[in-house]
Amino acid sequence: PTITAAVNAATYLDTIEVDAAAYNASNPNETLAFGAAVSMAGLTIQSNSSERINVTGGVHFSNVGTIDGLTLRDLYITGESSGASIHMGNAGVLSNFAIDNCVIDGEDAAGRHAIRGGNLSQSLVMSGCEIKNSLGWSTFDSAASGVVNHALTNVSITNNHVHHSNGSISVRGLAGSPTTSVTITGNTWNNIGQNGTGTSNNWACIEVNTAVSVVATGNSCTDVLPGSWGEGQAF
């Protein structure tokens, strides 16, 4: 009846294919939840058609064990959990995480982040996504409140469109064990900062720190406005 029920029933290397037309028509108003007991590897959640799945209550991670190799594909995410469209309140590790061809719409809700990181490790991939109307101070912070607990090895952020949002994407490596490789290619940012009411806390389109190698090519950043901290850089 819900994607969360399918997650709880899933096992190693499963793919959950959601009938987007039927699911969206039923208007389940679900928060896609990865609960404390969820611990698995190689799970993919995706549509079985060209239509995206409407997840209207946000996505929430609270796993205590390890989730390894999770891919979220073809989701249209609105709503929120704990102040973010995708909130990672997990004490356990989320490793080798990928978000592909998803839309994250913050709906211009005051202070709502697109993605708040927590205990991410190993590889991180975000490709072909659209992030819009997110008014939190971060669009995607790979750490929870700037605290990094695990090393990222490879980060790939490619062919995404971020617009009409106030926060920055922050890729934070682990002190003493820097991220090996960060690739930022083919992305478009426009209308970043001072959306909604009041002055925003944005500082850049994207920030990368504590990394050995960064390759950034073919990106477009326009209309990045200064935030309350006086910053408004592209990179």
Secondary structure in CASP SS format (residue, H / E / C, confidence):
PFRMAT SS
TARGET T0000
AUTHOR 0000-0000-0000
METHOD secondary structure of the structure
MODEL  1
P C 1.00
T C 1.00
I H 1.00
T H 1.00
A H 1.00
A H 1.00
V H 1.00
N H 1.00
A H 1.00
A C 1.00
T C 1.00
Y C 1.00
L C 1.00
D C 1.00
T E 1.00
I E 1.00
E E 1.00
V E 1.00
D C 1.00
A H 1.00
A H 1.00
A H 1.00
Y H 1.00
N H 1.00
A H 1.00
S H 1.00
N C 1.00
P C 1.00
N C 1.00
E C 1.00
T C 1.00
L E 1.00
A E 1.00
F E 1.00
G C 1.00
A C 1.00
A C 1.00
V C 1.00
S C 1.00
M E 1.00
A E 1.00
G C 1.00
L C 1.00
T E 1.00
I E 1.00
Q E 1.00
S E 1.00
N C 1.00
S C 1.00
S C 1.00
E C 1.00
R C 1.00
I E 1.00
N E 1.00
V E 1.00
T C 1.00
G C 1.00
G C 1.00
V E 1.00
H E 1.00
F E 1.00
S C 1.00
N C 1.00
V C 1.00
G C 1.00
T C 1.00
I E 1.00
D E 1.00
G C 1.00
L C 1.00
T E 1.00
L E 1.00
R E 1.00
D C 1.00
L E 1.00
Y E 1.00
I E 1.00
T C 1.00
G C 1.00
E C 1.00
S E 1.00
S C 1.00
G C 1.00
A E 1.00
S E 1.00
I E 1.00
H E 1.00
M E 1.00
G C 1.00
N C 1.00
A C 1.00
G C 1.00
V C 1.00
L E 1.00
S E 1.00
N E 1.00
F E 1.00
A E 1.00
I E 1.00
D E 1.00
N C 1.00
C C 1.00
V E 1.00
I E 1.00
D E 1.00
G C 1.00
E C 1.00
D C 1.00
A C 1.00
A C 1.00
G C 1.00
R C 1.00
H E 1.00
A E 1.00
I E 1.00
R E 1.00
G C 1.00
G C 1.00
N C 1.00
L E 1.00
S E 1.00
Q E 1.00
S E 1.00
L E 1.00
V E 1.00
M E 1.00
S E 1.00
G C 1.00
C C 1.00
E E 1.00
I E 1.00
K E 1.00
N C 1.00
S C 1.00
L C 1.00
G C 1.00
W C 1.00
S E 1.00
T E 1.00
F E 1.00
D E 1.00
S C 1.00
A C 1.00
A E 1.00
S C 1.00
G C 1.00
V E 1.00
V C 1.00
N C 1.00
H C 1.00
A C 1.00
L E 1.00
T E 1.00
N E 1.00
V E 1.00
S E 1.00
I E 1.00
T E 1.00
N C 1.00
N C 1.00
H E 1.00
V E 1.00
H E 1.00
H E 1.00
S E 1.00
N C 1.00
G C 1.00
S E 1.00
I E 1.00
S E 1.00
V E 1.00
R E 1.00
G C 1.00
L E 1.00
A C 1.00
G C 1.00
S E 1.00
P C 1.00
T E 1.00
T E 1.00
S E 1.00
V E 1.00
T E 1.00
I E 1.00
T E 1.00
G C 1.00
N C 1.00
T E 1.00
W E 1.00
N E 1.00
N E 1.00
I E 1.00
G C 1.00
Q C 1.00
N C 1.00
G C 1.00
T C 1.00
G C 1.00
T C 1.00
S C 1.00
N C 1.00
N C 1.00
W C 1.00
A E 1.00
C C 1.00
I E 1.00
E E 1.00
V E 1.00
N E 1.00
T C 1.00
A E 1.00
V E 1.00
S E 1.00
V E 1.00
V E 1.00
A E 1.00
T E 1.00
G C 1.00
N C 1.00
S E 1.00
C E 1.00
T E 1.00
D E 1.00
V E 1.00
L C 1.00
P C 1.00
G C 1.00
S C 1.00
W C 1.00
G C 1.00
E C 1.00
G C 1.00
Q E 1.00
A C 1.00
F C 1.00
END
